[in-house]
């Protein structure tokens, strides 16, 4: 009789833990989804330097290229092409 009650409590506890874990898991998923649209750490409208001609251009308008894991910025396609050949 006592064992049956203990087993019932154990099952209830396991269900409670499972529900808690599910809720936490769903919460993490929701946070990740909400964070996805804004991955940029830098503020919008920040100025970046074109290494080819030395011009500063707004990050939003810059021509970008990822090379060796580093993101590079250029004022135009022309400068991007020139950086590749040099
Ligand atoms: Zn340039």
PDB file of the backbone (N, CA, C, O) and the ligand in Angstrom, with CONECT records:
HET     ZN  A 101       1
ATOM      1  N   UNK A   1       0.833  -1.209   0.000  1.00  0.00           N
ATOM      2  CA  UNK A   1       0.000   0.000   0.000  1.00  0.00           C
ATOM      3  C   UNK A   1       0.864   1.255   0.000  1.00  0.00           C
ATOM      4  O   UNK A   1       0.652   2.166  -0.800  1.00  0.00           O
ATOM      5  N   UNK A   2       1.843   1.295   0.907  1.00  0.00           N
ATOM      6  CA  UNK A   2       2.742   2.450   0.987  1.00  0.00           C
ATOM      7  C   UNK A   2       3.568   2.567  -0.294  1.00  0.00           C
ATOM      8  O   UNK A   2       3.811   3.665  -0.795  1.00  0.00           O
ATOM      9  N   UNK A   3       3.990   1.427  -0.808  1.00  0.00           N
ATOM     10  CA  UNK A   3       4.794   1.413  -2.041  1.00  0.00           C
ATOM     11  C   UNK A   3       3.994   1.977  -3.211  1.00  0.00           C
ATOM     12  O   UNK A   3       4.530   2.725  -4.029  1.00  0.00           O
ATOM     13  N   UNK A   4       2.720   1.623  -3.289  1.00  0.00           N
ATOM     14  CA  UNK A   4       1.853   2.111  -4.362  1.00  0.00           C
ATOM     15  C   UNK A   4       1.751   3.632  -4.311  1.00  0.00           C
ATOM     16  O   UNK A   4       1.800   4.292  -5.349  1.00  0.00           O
ATOM     17  N   UNK A   5       1.611   4.187  -3.124  1.00  0.00           N
ATOM     18  CA  UNK A   5       1.518   5.642  -2.947  1.00  0.00           C
ATOM     19  C   UNK A   5       2.832   6.295  -3.351  1.00  0.00           C
ATOM     20  O   UNK A   5       2.848   7.313  -4.043  1.00  0.00           O
ATOM     21  N   UNK A   6       3.936   5.693  -2.909  1.00  0.00           N
ATOM     22  CA  UNK A   6       5.267   6.222  -3.249  1.00  0.00           C
ATOM     23  C   UNK A   6       5.486   6.224  -4.762  1.00  0.00           C
ATOM     24  O   UNK A   6       6.041   7.168  -5.325  1.00  0.00           O
ATOM     25  N   UNK A   7       5.034   5.140  -5.407  1.00  0.00           N
ATOM     26  CA  UNK A   7       5.188   5.038  -6.843  1.00  0.00           C
ATOM     27  C   UNK A   7       4.369   6.134  -7.547  1.00  0.00           C
ATOM     28  O   UNK A   7       4.814   6.727  -8.530  1.00  0.00           O
ATOM     29  N   UNK A   8       3.188   6.380  -7.028  1.00  0.00           N
ATOM     30  CA  UNK A   8       2.315   7.415  -7.586  1.00  0.00           C
ATOM     31  C   UNK A   8       2.981   8.786  -7.467  1.00  0.00           C
ATOM     32  O   UNK A   8       2.955   9.586  -8.402  1.00  0.00           O
ATOM     33  N   UNK A   9       3.579   9.043  -6.296  1.00  0.00           N
ATOM     34  CA  UNK A   9       4.265  10.319  -6.064  1.00  0.00           C
ATOM     35  C   UNK A   9       5.455  10.444  -7.017  1.00  0.00           C
ATOM     36  O   UNK A   9       5.715  11.506  -7.582  1.00  0.00           O
ATOM     37  N   UNK A  10       6.164   9.331  -7.177  1.00  0.00           N
ATOM     38  CA  UNK A  10       7.333   9.318  -8.066  1.00  0.00           C
ATOM     39  C   UNK A  10       6.923   9.627  -9.503  1.00  0.00           C
ATOM     40  O   UNK A  10       7.581  10.411 -10.187  1.00  0.00           O
ATOM     41  N   UNK A  11       5.844   9.012  -9.954  1.00  0.00           N
ATOM     42  CA  UNK A  11       5.359   9.233 -11.326  1.00  0.00           C
ATOM     43  C   UNK A  11       4.932  10.695 -11.491  1.00  0.00           C
ATOM     44  O   UNK A  11       5.241  11.336 -12.496  1.00  0.00           O
ATOM     45  N   UNK A  12       4.217  11.206 -10.487  1.00  0.00           N
ATOM     46  CA  UNK A  12       3.770  12.608 -10.541  1.00  0.00           C
ATOM     47  C   UNK A  12       4.977  13.537 -10.613  1.00  0.00           C
ATOM     48  O   UNK A  12       4.974  14.519 -11.354  1.00  0.00           O
ATOM     49  N   UNK A  13       6.016  13.212  -9.831  1.00  0.00           N
ATOM     50  CA  UNK A  13       7.230  14.025  -9.816  1.00  0.00           C
ATOM     51  C   UNK A  13       7.923  13.991 -11.177  1.00  0.00           C
ATOM     52  O   UNK A  13       8.376  15.018 -11.683  1.00  0.00           O
ATOM     53  N   UNK A  14       7.997  12.791 -11.761  1.00  0.00           N
ATOM     54  CA  UNK A  14       8.642  12.646 -13.069  1.00  0.00           C
ATOM     55  C   UNK A  14       7.897  13.428 -14.145  1.00  0.00           C
ATOM     56  O   UNK A  14       8.513  14.066 -15.000  1.00  0.00           O
ATOM     57  N   UNK A  15       6.564  13.375 -14.097  1.00  0.00           N
ATOM     58  CA  UNK A  15       5.744  14.121 -15.066  1.00  0.00           C
ATOM     59  C   UNK A  15       5.990  15.614 -14.890  1.00  0.00           C
ATOM     60  O   UNK A  15       6.114  16.355 -15.866  1.00  0.00           O
ATOM     61  N   UNK A  16       6.060  16.048 -13.625  1.00  0.00           N
ATOM     62  CA  UNK A  16       6.295  17.463 -13.334  1.00  0.00           C
ATOM     63  C   UNK A  16       7.647  17.916 -13.893  1.00  0.00           C
ATOM     64  O   UNK A  16       7.749  18.974 -14.514  1.00  0.00           O
ATOM     65  N   UNK A  17       8.681  17.102 -13.664  1.00  0.00           N
ATOM     66  CA  UNK A  17      10.023  17.432 -14.163  1.00  0.00           C
ATOM     67  C   UNK A  17      10.034  17.466 -15.686  1.00  0.00           C
ATOM     68  O   UNK A  17      10.649  18.345 -16.289  1.00  0.00           O
ATOM     69  N   UNK A  18       9.349  16.500 -16.307  1.00  0.00           N
ATOM     70  CA  UNK A  18       9.298  16.439 -17.768  1.00  0.00           C
ATOM     71  C   UNK A  18       8.627  17.685 -18.331  1.00  0.00           C
ATOM     72  O   UNK A  18       9.099  18.259 -19.312  1.00  0.00           O
ATOM     73  N   UNK A  19       7.529  18.101 -17.713  1.00  0.00           N
ATOM     74  CA  UNK A  19       6.821  19.303 -18.164  1.00  0.00           C
ATOM     75  C   UNK A  19       7.696  20.539 -17.995  1.00  0.00           C
ATOM     76  O   UNK A  19       7.718  21.428 -18.846  1.00  0.00           O
ATOM     77  N   UNK A  20       8.424  20.575 -16.864  1.00  0.00           N
ATOM     78  CA  UNK A  20       9.311  21.713 -16.583  1.00  0.00           C
ATOM     79  C   UNK A  20      10.411  21.792 -17.636  1.00  0.00           C
ATOM     80  O   UNK A  20      10.734  22.867 -18.140  1.00  0.00           O
ATOM     81  N   UNK A  21      10.983  20.622 -17.960  1.00  0.00           N
ATOM     82  CA  UNK A  21      12.053  20.565 -18.956  1.00  0.00           C
ATOM     83  C   UNK A  21      11.527  21.008 -20.319  1.00  0.00           C
ATOM     84  O   UNK A  21      12.199  21.739 -21.048  1.00  0.00           O
ATOM     85  N   UNK A  22      10.313  20.557 -20.656  1.00  0.00           N
ATOM     86  CA  UNK A  22       9.703  20.936 -21.929  1.00  0.00           C
ATOM     87  C   UNK A  22       9.497  22.448 -21.999  1.00  0.00           C
ATOM     88  O   UNK A  22       9.749  23.079 -23.026  1.00  0.00           O
ATOM     89  N   UNK A  23       9.036  23.010 -20.888  1.00  0.00           N
ATOM     90  CA  UNK A  23       8.769  24.447 -20.855  1.00  0.00           C
ATOM     91  C   UNK A  23      10.070  25.239 -21.016  1.00  0.00           C
ATOM     92  O   UNK A  23      10.112  26.243 -21.728  1.00  0.00           O
ATOM     93  N   UNK A  24      11.128  24.776 -20.347  1.00  0.00           N
ATOM     94  CA  UNK A  24      12.431  25.446 -20.454  1.00  0.00           C
ATOM     95  C   UNK A  24      12.954  25.331 -21.882  1.00  0.00           C
ATOM     96  O   UNK A  24      13.476  26.295 -22.442  1.00  0.00           O
ATOM     97  N   UNK A  25      12.806  24.136 -22.466  1.00  0.00           N
ATOM     98  CA  UNK A  25      13.268  23.895 -23.830  1.00  0.00           C
ATOM     99  C   UNK A  25      12.539  24.811 -24.814  1.00  0.00           C
ATOM    100  O   UNK A  25      13.157  25.410 -25.694  1.00  0.00           O
ATOM    101  N   UNK A  26      11.215  24.913 -24.653  1.00  0.00           N
ATOM    102  CA  UNK A  26      10.409  25.772 -25.517  1.00  0.00           C
ATOM    103  C   UNK A  26      10.814  27.230 -25.331  1.00  0.00           C
ATOM    104  O   UNK A  26      10.831  28.001 -26.290  1.00  0.00           O
ATOM    105  N   UNK A  27      11.133  27.597 -24.121  1.00  0.00           N
ATOM    106  CA  UNK A  27      11.550  28.968 -23.828  1.00  0.00           C
ATOM    107  C   UNK A  27      12.847  29.316 -24.517  1.00  0.00           C
ATOM    108  O   UNK A  27      12.990  30.409 -25.065  1.00  0.00           O
ATOM    109  N   UNK A  28      13.799  28.390 -24.493  1.00  0.00           N
ATOM    110  CA  UNK A  28      15.090  28.608 -25.156  1.00  0.00           C
ATOM    111  C   UNK A  28      14.880  28.757 -26.649  1.00  0.00           C
ATOM    112  O   UNK A  28      15.468  29.636 -27.279  1.00  0.00           O
ATOM    113  N   UNK A  29      14.037  27.897 -27.221  1.00  0.00           N
ATOM    114  CA  UNK A  29      13.730  27.965 -28.650  1.00  0.00           C
ATOM    115  C   UNK A  29      13.174  29.337 -29.023  1.00  0.00           C
ATOM    116  O   UNK A  29      13.559  29.933 -30.029  1.00  0.00           O
ATOM    117  N   UNK A  30      12.254  29.820 -28.180  1.00  0.00           N
ATOM    118  CA  UNK A  30      11.612  31.100 -28.463  1.00  0.00           C
ATOM    119  C   UNK A  30      12.632  32.234 -28.416  1.00  0.00           C
ATOM    120  O   UNK A  30      12.595  33.139 -29.250  1.00  0.00           O
ATOM    121  N   UNK A  31      13.546  32.187 -27.442  1.00  0.00           N
ATOM    122  CA  UNK A  31      14.571  33.225 -27.303  1.00  0.00           C
ATOM    123  C   UNK A  31      15.474  33.226 -28.534  1.00  0.00           C
ATOM    124  O   UNK A  31      15.809  34.283 -29.070  1.00  0.00           O
ATOM    125  N   UNK A  32      15.867  32.023 -28.979  1.00  0.00           N
ATOM    126  CA  UNK A  32      16.741  31.918 -30.151  1.00  0.00           C
ATOM    127  C   UNK A  32      16.059  32.507 -31.380  1.00  0.00           C
ATOM    128  O   UNK A  32      16.683  33.221 -32.165  1.00  0.00           O
ATOM    129  N   UNK A  33      14.757  32.199 -31.541  1.00  0.00           N
ATOM    130  CA  UNK A  33      14.025  32.681 -32.702  1.00  0.00           C
ATOM    131  C   UNK A  33      13.915  34.211 -32.667  1.00  0.00           C
ATOM    132  O   UNK A  33      14.010  34.875 -33.699  1.00  0.00           O
ATOM    133  N   UNK A  34      13.718  34.747 -31.481  1.00  0.00           N
ATOM    134  CA  UNK A  34      13.571  36.193 -31.338  1.00  0.00           C
ATOM    135  C   UNK A  34      14.895  36.905 -31.582  1.00  0.00           C
ATOM    136  O   UNK A  34      14.916  38.045 -32.046  1.00  0.00           O
ATOM    137  N   UNK A  35      15.993  36.234 -31.272  1.00  0.00           N
ATOM    138  CA  UNK A  35      17.309  36.865 -31.400  1.00  0.00           C
ATOM    139  C   UNK A  35      17.830  36.812 -32.833  1.00  0.00           C
ATOM    140  O   UNK A  35      18.751  37.547 -33.187  1.00  0.00           O
ATOM    141  N   UNK A  36      17.246  35.946 -33.658  1.00  0.00           N
ATOM    142  CA  UNK A  36      17.772  35.749 -35.007  1.00  0.00           C
ATOM    143  C   UNK A  36      17.719  36.994 -35.906  1.00  0.00           C
ATOM    144  O   UNK A  36      18.699  37.272 -36.598  1.00  0.00           O
ATOM    145  N   UNK A  37      16.618  37.750 -35.923  1.00  0.00           N
ATOM    146  CA  UNK A  37      16.567  38.886 -36.860  1.00  0.00           C
ATOM    147  C   UNK A  37      17.614  39.956 -36.624  1.00  0.00           C
ATOM    148  O   UNK A  37      17.908  40.732 -37.534  1.00  0.00           O
ATOM    149  N   UNK A  38      18.186  40.022 -35.427  1.00  0.00           N
ATOM    150  CA  UNK A  38      19.181  41.063 -35.158  1.00  0.00           C
ATOM    151  C   UNK A  38      20.495  40.469 -34.676  1.00  0.00           C
ATOM    152  O   UNK A  38      20.796  40.529 -33.484  1.00  0.00           O
ATOM    153  N   UNK A  39      21.272  39.905 -35.566  1.00  0.00           N
ATOM    154  CA  UNK A  39      22.534  39.308 -35.154  1.00  0.00           C
ATOM    155  C   UNK A  39      23.669  40.315 -35.047  1.00  0.00           C
ATOM    156  O   UNK A  39      24.699  40.030 -34.436  1.00  0.00           O
ATOM    157  N   UNK A  40      23.484  41.494 -35.638  1.00  0.00           N
ATOM    158  CA  UNK A  40      24.555  42.480 -35.669  1.00  0.00           C
ATOM    159  C   UNK A  40      24.805  43.089 -34.296  1.00  0.00           C
ATOM    160  O   UNK A  40      23.890  43.576 -33.632  1.00  0.00           O
ATOM    161  N   UNK A  41      26.063  43.046 -33.894  1.00  0.00           N
ATOM    162  CA  UNK A  41      26.431  43.623 -32.602  1.00  0.00           C
ATOM    163  C   UNK A  41      26.721  45.110 -32.747  1.00  0.00           C
ATOM    164  O   UNK A  41      26.589  45.881 -31.796  1.00  0.00           O
ATOM    165  N   UNK A  42      27.121  45.501 -33.966  1.00  0.00           N
ATOM    166  CA  UNK A  42      27.458  46.902 -34.200  1.00  0.00           C
ATOM    167  C   UNK A  42      26.197  47.732 -34.447  1.00  0.00           C
ATOM    168  O   UNK A  42      25.215  47.235 -34.997  1.00  0.00           O
ATOM    169  N   UNK A  43      26.236  48.981 -34.042  1.00  0.00           N
ATOM    170  CA  UNK A  43      25.070  49.826 -34.273  1.00  0.00           C
ATOM    171  C   UNK A  43      24.851  50.102 -35.752  1.00  0.00           C
ATOM    172  O   UNK A  43      25.797  50.103 -36.540  1.00  0.00           O
ATOM    173  N   UNK A  44      23.617  50.333 -36.117  1.00  0.00           N
ATOM    174  CA  UNK A  44      23.298  50.615 -37.519  1.00  0.00           C
ATOM    175  C   UNK A  44      23.872  51.964 -37.908  1.00  0.00           C
ATOM    176  O   UNK A  44      23.917  52.896 -37.104  1.00  0.00           O
ATOM    177  N   UNK A  45      24.310  52.050 -39.154  1.00  0.00           N
ATOM    178  CA  UNK A  45      24.837  53.317 -39.632  1.00  0.00           C
ATOM    179  C   UNK A  45      26.277  53.559 -39.242  1.00  0.00           C
ATOM    180  O   UNK A  45      26.794  54.662 -39.419  1.00  0.00           O
ATOM    181  N   UNK A  46      26.942  52.518 -38.701  1.00  0.00           N
ATOM    182  CA  UNK A  46      28.345  52.670 -38.330  1.00  0.00           C
ATOM    183  C   UNK A  46      29.199  52.809 -39.579  1.00  0.00           C
ATOM    184  O   UNK A  46      28.890  52.232 -40.622  1.00  0.00           O
ATOM    185  N   UNK A  47      30.275  53.577 -39.466  1.00  0.00           N
ATOM    186  CA  UNK A  47      31.152  53.784 -40.610  1.00  0.00           C
ATOM    187  C   UNK A  47      32.258  52.728 -40.631  1.00  0.00           C
ATOM    188  O   UNK A  47      32.838  52.397 -39.597  1.00  0.00           O
ATOM    189  N   UNK A  48      32.534  52.214 -41.816  1.00  0.00           N
ATOM    190  CA  UNK A  48      33.597  51.233 -41.982  1.00  0.00           C
ATOM    191  C   UNK A  48      34.584  51.747 -43.018  1.00  0.00           C
ATOM    192  O   UNK A  48      34.227  52.525 -43.903  1.00  0.00           O
ATOM    193  N   UNK A  49      35.841  51.299 -42.896  1.00  0.00           N
ATOM    194  CA  UNK A  49      36.878  51.803 -43.794  1.00  0.00           C
ATOM    195  C   UNK A  49      37.140  50.862 -44.964  1.00  0.00           C
ATOM    196  O   UNK A  49      37.277  49.649 -44.802  1.00  0.00           O
ATOM    197  N   UNK A  50      37.204  51.456 -46.127  1.00  0.00           N
ATOM    198  CA  UNK A  50      37.599  50.740 -47.335  1.00  0.00           C
ATOM    199  C   UNK A  50      39.124  50.701 -47.335  1.00  0.00           C
ATOM    200  O   UNK A  50      39.778  51.741 -47.419  1.00  0.00           O
ATOM    201  N   UNK A  51      39.688  49.496 -47.239  1.00  0.00           N
ATOM    202  CA  UNK A  51      41.148  49.370 -47.132  1.00  0.00           C
ATOM    203  C   UNK A  51      41.873  49.702 -48.431  1.00  0.00           C
ATOM    204  O   UNK A  51      43.075  49.967 -48.422  1.00  0.00           O
ATOM    205  N   UNK A  52      41.159  49.689 -49.531  1.00  0.00           N
ATOM    206  CA  UNK A  52      41.794  49.929 -50.833  1.00  0.00           C
ATOM    207  C   UNK A  52      42.032  51.418 -51.060  1.00  0.00           C
ATOM    208  O   UNK A  52      43.155  51.834 -51.344  1.00  0.00           O
ATOM    209  N   UNK A  53      40.975  52.219 -50.935  1.00  0.00           N
ATOM    210  CA  UNK A  53      41.129  53.639 -51.219  1.00  0.00           C
ATOM    211  C   UNK A  53      41.067  54.509 -49.959  1.00  0.00           C
ATOM    212  O   UNK A  53      41.252  55.724 -50.032  1.00  0.00           O
ATOM    213  N   UNK A  54      40.811  53.891 -48.815  1.00  0.00           N
ATOM    214  CA  UNK A  54      40.834  54.643 -47.563  1.00  0.00           C
ATOM    215  C   UNK A  54      39.576  55.441 -47.263  1.00  0.00           C
ATOM    216  O   UNK A  54      39.561  56.253 -46.339  1.00  0.00           O
ATOM    217  N   UNK A  55      38.519  55.216 -48.039  1.00  0.00           N
ATOM    218  CA  UNK A  55      37.275  55.949 -47.851  1.00  0.00           C
ATOM    219  C   UNK A  55      36.439  55.302 -46.750  1.00  0.00           C
ATOM    220  O   UNK A  55      36.418  54.078 -46.615  1.00  0.00           O
ATOM    221  N   UNK A  56      35.758  56.123 -45.974  1.00  0.00           N
ATOM    222  CA  UNK A  56      34.834  55.606 -44.977  1.00  0.00           C
ATOM    223  C   UNK A  56      33.442  55.558 -45.580  1.00  0.00           C
ATOM    224  O   UNK A  56      32.964  56.546 -46.137  1.00  0.00           O
ATOM    225  N   UNK A  57      32.793  54.405 -45.467  1.00  0.00           N
ATOM    226  CA  UNK A  57      31.447  54.251 -46.011  1.00  0.00           C
ATOM    227  C   UNK A  57      30.508  53.694 -44.938  1.00  0.00           C
ATOM    228  O   UNK A  57      30.939  52.941 -44.064  1.00  0.00           O
ATOM    229  N   UNK A  58      29.208  54.068 -45.005  1.00  0.00           N
ATOM    230  CA  UNK A  58      28.252  53.491 -44.052  1.00  0.00           C
ATOM    231  C   UNK A  58      28.211  51.976 -44.210  1.00  0.00           C
ATOM    232  O   UNK A  58      28.205  51.459 -45.327  1.00  0.00           O
ATOM    233  N   UNK A  59      28.182  51.274 -43.088  1.00  0.00           N
ATOM    234  CA  UNK A  59      28.214  49.812 -43.099  1.00  0.00           C
ATOM    235  C   UNK A  59      27.084  49.220 -43.957  1.00  0.00           C
ATOM    236  O   UNK A  59      27.275  48.217 -44.644  1.00  0.00           O
ATOM    237  N   UNK A  60      25.918  49.852 -43.905  1.00  0.00           N
ATOM    238  CA  UNK A  60      24.761  49.356 -44.657  1.00  0.00           C
ATOM    239  C   UNK A  60      24.978  49.424 -46.162  1.00  0.00           C
ATOM    240  O   UNK A  60      24.452  48.600 -46.910  1.00  0.00           O
ATOM    241  N   UNK A  61      25.761  50.419 -46.608  1.00  0.00           N
ATOM    242  CA  UNK A  61      25.941  50.624 -48.051  1.00  0.00           C
ATOM    243  C   UNK A  61      27.233  50.009 -48.573  1.00  0.00           C
ATOM    244  O   UNK A  61      27.447  49.949 -49.784  1.00  0.00           O
ATOM    245  N   UNK A  62      28.084  49.558 -47.676  1.00  0.00           N
ATOM    246  CA  UNK A  62      29.388  49.040 -48.096  1.00  0.00           C
ATOM    247  C   UNK A  62      29.260  47.706 -48.825  1.00  0.00           C
ATOM    248  O   UNK A  62      28.355  46.916 -48.559  1.00  0.00           O
ATOM    249  N   UNK A  63      30.187  47.478 -49.749  1.00  0.00           N
ATOM    250  CA  UNK A  63      30.292  46.183 -50.424  1.00  0.00           C
ATOM    251  C   UNK A  63      31.119  45.302 -49.488  1.00  0.00           C
ATOM    252  O   UNK A  63      32.239  45.664 -49.127  1.00  0.00           O
ATOM    253  N   UNK A  64      30.585  44.169 -49.101  1.00  0.00           N
ATOM    254  CA  UNK A  64      31.298  43.325 -48.130  1.00  0.00           C
ATOM    255  C   UNK A  64      31.789  42.035 -48.768  1.00  0.00           C
ATOM    256  O   UNK A  64      31.223  41.530 -49.738  1.00  0.00           O
ATOM    257  N   UNK A  65      32.847  41.535 -48.192  1.00  0.00           N
ATOM    258  CA  UNK A  65      33.391  40.248 -48.625  1.00  0.00           C
ATOM    259  C   UNK A  65      34.069  39.590 -47.434  1.00  0.00           C
ATOM    260  O   UNK A  65      34.861  40.220 -46.734  1.00  0.00           O
ATOM    261  N   UNK A  66      33.753  38.312 -47.209  1.00  0.00           N
ATOM    262  CA  UNK A  66      34.386  37.581 -46.114  1.00  0.00           C
ATOM    263  C   UNK A  66      35.555  36.785 -46.671  1.00  0.00           C
ATOM    264  O   UNK A  66      35.388  35.920 -47.530  1.00  0.00           O
ATOM    265  N   UNK A  67      36.754  37.099 -46.157  1.00  0.00           N
ATOM    266  CA  UNK A  67      37.951  36.407 -46.608  1.00  0.00           C
ATOM    267  C   UNK A  67      38.774  36.003 -45.389  1.00  0.00           C
ATOM    268  O   UNK A  67      39.029  36.828 -44.511  1.00  0.00           O
ATOM    269  N   UNK A  68      39.186  34.753 -45.330  1.00  0.00           N
ATOM    270  CA  UNK A  68      39.937  34.211 -44.183  1.00  0.00           C
ATOM    271  C   UNK A  68      39.181  34.427 -42.875  1.00  0.00           C
ATOM    272  O   UNK A  68      39.787  34.629 -41.823  1.00  0.00           O
ATOM    273  N   UNK A  69      37.858  34.383 -42.950  1.00  0.00           N
ATOM    274  CA  UNK A  69      37.028  34.548 -41.759  1.00  0.00           C
ATOM    275  C   UNK A  69      36.875  35.974 -41.297  1.00  0.00           C
ATOM    276  O   UNK A  69      36.247  36.231 -40.270  1.00  0.00           O
ATOM    277  N   UNK A  70      37.446  36.920 -42.050  1.00  0.00           N
ATOM    278  CA  UNK A  70      37.341  38.332 -41.680  1.00  0.00           C
ATOM    279  C   UNK A  70      36.467  39.055 -42.699  1.00  0.00           C
ATOM    280  O   UNK A  70      36.661  38.922 -43.908  1.00  0.00           O
ATOM    281  N   UNK A  71      35.507  39.817 -42.196  1.00  0.00           N
ATOM    282  CA  UNK A  71      34.641  40.570 -43.088  1.00  0.00           C
ATOM    283  C   UNK A  71      35.330  41.869 -43.485  1.00  0.00           C
ATOM    284  O   UNK A  71      35.762  42.643 -42.631  1.00  0.00           O
ATOM    285  N   UNK A  72      35.427  42.099 -44.794  1.00  0.00           N
ATOM    286  CA  UNK A  72      36.071  43.310 -45.306  1.00  0.00           C
ATOM    287  C   UNK A  72      35.026  44.181 -45.983  1.00  0.00           C
ATOM    288  O   UNK A  72      34.040  43.686 -46.530  1.00  0.00           O
ATOM    289  N   UNK A  73      35.259  45.482 -45.936  1.00  0.00           N
ATOM    290  CA  UNK A  73      34.304  46.426 -46.503  1.00  0.00           C
ATOM    291  C   UNK A  73      34.964  47.265 -47.590  1.00  0.00           C
ATOM    292  O   UNK A  73      36.127  47.655 -47.490  1.00  0.00           O
ATOM    293  N   UNK A  74      34.186  47.524 -48.622  1.00  0.00           N
ATOM    294  CA  UNK A  74      34.671  48.341 -49.737  1.00  0.00           C
ATOM    295  C   UNK A  74      33.594  49.331 -50.141  1.00  0.00           C
ATOM    296  O   UNK A  74      32.403  49.103 -49.932  1.00  0.00           O
ATOM    297  N   UNK A  75      34.049  50.458 -50.734  1.00  0.00           N
ATOM    298  CA  UNK A  75      33.100  51.488 -51.141  1.00  0.00           C
ATOM    299  C   UNK A  75      32.385  51.102 -52.428  1.00  0.00           C
ATOM    300  O   UNK A  75      31.291  51.590 -52.709  1.00  0.00           O
ATOM    301  N   UNK A  76      33.016  50.213 -53.218  1.00  0.00           N
ATOM    302  CA  UNK A  76      32.415  49.819 -54.491  1.00  0.00           C
ATOM    303  C   UNK A  76      32.942  48.467 -54.955  1.00  0.00           C
ATOM    304  O   UNK A  76      33.908  47.938 -54.405  1.00  0.00           O
ATOM    305  N   UNK A  77      32.294  47.921 -55.971  1.00  0.00           N
ATOM    306  CA  UNK A  77      32.731  46.667 -56.578  1.00  0.00           C
ATOM    307  C   UNK A  77      34.151  46.796 -57.118  1.00  0.00           C
ATOM    308  O   UNK A  77      34.957  45.868 -57.046  1.00  0.00           O
ATOM    309  N   UNK A  78      34.426  47.971 -57.657  1.00  0.00           N
ATOM    310  CA  UNK A  78      35.746  48.266 -58.221  1.00  0.00           C
ATOM    311  C   UNK A  78      36.848  48.044 -57.182  1.00  0.00           C
ATOM    312  O   UNK A  78      37.856  47.395 -57.462  1.00  0.00           O
ATOM    313  N   UNK A  79      36.642  48.592 -55.980  1.00  0.00           N
ATOM    314  CA  UNK A  79      37.649  48.447 -54.923  1.00  0.00           C
ATOM    315  C   UNK A  79      37.769  47.003 -54.460  1.00  0.00           C
ATOM    316  O   UNK A  79      38.858  46.537 -54.127  1.00  0.00           O
ATOM    317  N   UNK A  80      36.641  46.298 -54.442  1.00  0.00           N
ATOM    318  CA  UNK A  80      36.677  44.901 -54.034  1.00  0.00           C
ATOM    319  C   UNK A  80      37.510  44.083 -55.021  1.00  0.00           C
ATOM    320  O   UNK A  80      38.280  43.205 -54.631  1.00  0.00           O
ATOM    321  N   UNK A  81      37.338  44.390 -56.295  1.00  0.00           N
ATOM    322  CA  UNK A  81      38.088  43.673 -57.327  1.00  0.00           C
ATOM    323  C   UNK A  81      39.581  43.980 -57.181  1.00  0.00           C
ATOM    324  O   UNK A  81      40.433  43.099 -57.301  1.00  0.00           O
ATOM    325  N   UNK A  82      39.868  45.266 -56.918  1.00  0.00           N
ATOM    326  CA  UNK A  82      41.276  45.672 -56.801  1.00  0.00           C
ATOM    327  C   UNK A  82      41.959  45.009 -55.596  1.00  0.00           C
ATOM    328  O   UNK A  82      43.143  44.677 -55.650  1.00  0.00           O
ATOM    329  N   UNK A  83      41.192  44.820 -54.500  1.00  0.00           N
ATOM    330  CA  UNK A  83      41.784  44.222 -53.294  1.00  0.00           C
ATOM    331  C   UNK A  83      42.145  42.759 -53.532  1.00  0.00           C
ATOM    332  O   UNK A  83      43.054  42.226 -52.896  1.00  0.00           O
ATOM    333  N   UNK A  84      41.441  42.124 -54.436  1.00  0.00           N
ATOM    334  CA  UNK A  84      41.706  40.715 -54.741  1.00  0.00           C
ATOM    335  C   UNK A  84      42.990  40.550 -55.544  1.00  0.00           C
ATOM    336  O   UNK A  84      43.754  39.611 -55.321  1.00  0.00           O
ATOM    337  N   UNK A  85      43.220  41.463 -56.475  1.00  0.00           N
ATOM    338  CA  UNK A  85      44.381  41.334 -57.345  1.00  0.00           C
ATOM    339  C   UNK A  85      45.674  41.757 -56.667  1.00  0.00           C
ATOM    340  O   UNK A  85      46.746  41.250 -56.998  1.00  0.00           O
ATOM    341  N   UNK A  86      45.578  42.683 -55.719  1.00  0.00           N
ATOM    342  CA  UNK A  86      46.793  43.175 -55.069  1.00  0.00           C
ATOM    343  C   UNK A  86      47.282  42.217 -53.986  1.00  0.00           C
ATOM    344  O   UNK A  86      48.296  42.480 -53.340  1.00  0.00           O
TER     345      UNK A  86
HETATM  346 ZN    ZN A 101      37.075  52.355 -52.380  1.00  0.00          ZN
END
